[in-house]
Amino acid sequence: MKITLIQDTIVWADIKANLIQTENKLQQLSDKTNLVVLPEMFTTGFCTEQLHLAETPGGITEQKLRYWATEFHFAITGSYIVNEAGKFFNRAFFAYPDGRFEYADKRHLFSM
């Protein structure tokens, strides 16, 4: 199994710019890896004070992830911020090349 880690410079609080930047990297990996691991909250950076950036389930990030996984023939994992029914989550996801999409939300956050 080939695993590719992408540790990119995230454009702070700019979903569109980060999606474009990520897609450019992923295109180069088509059929060259089995799994791509993206940074935590890869679309915004860790913007916990800017909750307007949270997406609803099935939003643009989820749509892009499903498309990339099927188009480029590899699985993708990472996380992004989601607003589901007024609750905010750092949503970890796994997008499969066959179009399936699974996720888990962080619920018990703590600080050092």
Rosetta blueprint (number, residue, H / E / L):
1 M L
2 K L
3 I E
4 T E
5 L E
6 I L
7 Q L
8 D L
9 T L
10 I L
11 V L
12 W L
13 A L
14 D L
15 I H
16 K H
17 A H
18 N H
19 L H
20 I H
21 Q H
22 T H
23 E H
24 N H
25 K H
26 L H
27 Q H
28 Q L
29 L L
30 S L
31 D L
32 K L
33 T L
34 N L
35 L E
36 V E
37 V E
38 L L
39 P L
40 E L
41 M L
42 F L
43 T L
44 T L
45 G L
46 F L
47 C L
48 T L
49 E L
50 Q L
51 L H
52 H H
53 L H
54 A L
55 E E
56 T L
57 P L
58 G L
59 G L
60 I H
61 T H
62 E H
63 Q H
64 K H
65 L H
66 R H
67 Y H
68 W H
69 A H
70 T H
71 E H
72 F H
73 H L
74 F L
75 A E
76 I E
77 T E
78 G E
79 S E
80 Y E
81 I E
82 V E
83 N E
84 E E
85 A L
86 G L
87 K E
88 F E
89 F E
90 N E
91 R E
92 A E
93 F E
94 F E
95 A E
96 Y L
97 P L
98 D L
99 G L
100 R L
101 F E
102 E E
103 Y E
104 A E
105 D E
106 K L
107 R L
108 H L
109 L L
110 F L
111 S L
112 M L
